[in-house]
Each structure stands twice: as structure tokens, then as C-alpha cells.
Amino acid sequence: MLKIKVFDCEDERNLTDELNNFIENISKIDKEVIDIKYSTSIAIEDEELIYCYSALVMYDDKIVKEYNPKRYELLEKVEEE
């Protein structure tokens, strides 16, 4: 079943660290990241800038698929001039 986790930090380095730790931890329990949505916002409060860095991570159980590479044939070789 698809699940989500939301991260919200005041510093982009903290967000990066939290995301990396989360991805590392879920990979240990046979989960994989499907997608990450990233957002930033800025607010002003009492003449002070407040930054918000957030991310929504969608993850699910790992899907194991059999690898079947496609085969291609060389139909015509193009010579360089």
C-alpha cells in the first residue's frame, strides 16, 4: 500500500539529512521511494524572514520484477563524412 511521510525543516541541510536518513531506513525494511515532492516558502514575521523547506515522500513495498532486456538489431551502419 502506498504511504506518505511529510518533512518540514527551517534549514535545507536539515531537510536533506532527514530525507537521507529516512530513505536509508526504509530501504532496510524492503520499502522504496516512489516519488518526492519538494516545496519552499518564505514568511515575514516581525521583520524577520522565516524559511520553510518541506518534502512529501511517497513510498511503498519494493516491487521485484524480472529483468528482460530488449534486443536490438543493427539495420544499417551510417558512415561519417
PEGI-V142764 format. One record per residue. N is the residue number from 1. RES is the residue in three letters. SS is DSSP state (alpha for helix, beta for strand, coil for the rest). Layout:
BEGIN
n->N res->RES ss->SS
n->N res->RES ss->SS
END
This chain:
BEGIN
n->1 res->MET ss->coil
n->2 res->LEU ss->coil
n->3 res->LYS ss->beta
n->4 res->ILE ss->beta
n->5 res->LYS ss->beta
n->6 res->VAL ss->beta
n->7 res->PHE ss->beta
n->8 res->ASP ss->beta
n->9 res->CYS ss->beta
n->10 res->GLU ss->coil
n->11 res->ASP ss->coil
n->12 res->GLU ss->alpha
n->13 res->ARG ss->alpha
n->14 res->ASN ss->alpha
n->15 res->LEU ss->alpha
n->16 res->THR ss->alpha
n->17 res->ASP ss->alpha
n->18 res->GLU ss->alpha
n->19 res->LEU ss->alpha
n->20 res->ASN ss->alpha
n->21 res->ASN ss->alpha
n->22 res->PHE ss->alpha
n->23 res->ILE ss->alpha
n->24 res->GLU ss->alpha
n->25 res->ASN ss->alpha
n->26 res->ILE ss->alpha
n->27 res->SER ss->alpha
n->28 res->LYS ss->coil
n->29 res->ILE ss->coil
n->30 res->ASP ss->coil
n->31 res->LYS ss->beta
n->32 res->GLU ss->beta
n->33 res->VAL ss->beta
n->34 res->ILE ss->beta
n->35 res->ASP ss->beta
n->36 res->ILE ss->beta
n->37 res->LYS ss->beta
n->38 res->TYR ss->beta
n->39 res->SER ss->beta
n->40 res->THR ss->beta
n->41 res->SER ss->beta
n->42 res->ILE ss->beta
n->43 res->ALA ss->beta
n->44 res->ILE ss->beta
n->45 res->GLU ss->beta
n->46 res->ASP ss->coil
n->47 res->GLU ss->coil
n->48 res->GLU ss->beta
n->49 res->LEU ss->beta
n->50 res->ILE ss->beta
n->51 res->TYR ss->beta
n->52 res->CYS ss->beta
n->53 res->TYR ss->beta
n->54 res->SER ss->beta
n->55 res->ALA ss->beta
n->56 res->LEU ss->beta
n->57 res->VAL ss->beta
n->58 res->MET ss->beta
n->59 res->TYR ss->beta
n->60 res->ASP ss->beta
n->61 res->ASP ss->beta
n->62 res->LYS ss->coil
n->63 res->ILE ss->coil
n->64 res->VAL ss->coil
n->65 res->LYS ss->coil
n->66 res->GLU ss->coil
n->67 res->TYR ss->coil
n->68 res->ASN ss->coil
n->69 res->PRO ss->coil
n->70 res->LYS ss->coil
n->71 res->ARG ss->coil
n->72 res->TYR ss->coil
n->73 res->GLU ss->coil
n->74 res->LEU ss->coil
n->75 res->LEU ss->coil
n->76 res->GLU ss->coil
n->77 res->LYS ss->coil
n->78 res->VAL ss->coil
n->79 res->GLU ss->coil
n->80 res->GLU ss->coil
n->81 res->GLU ss->coil
END
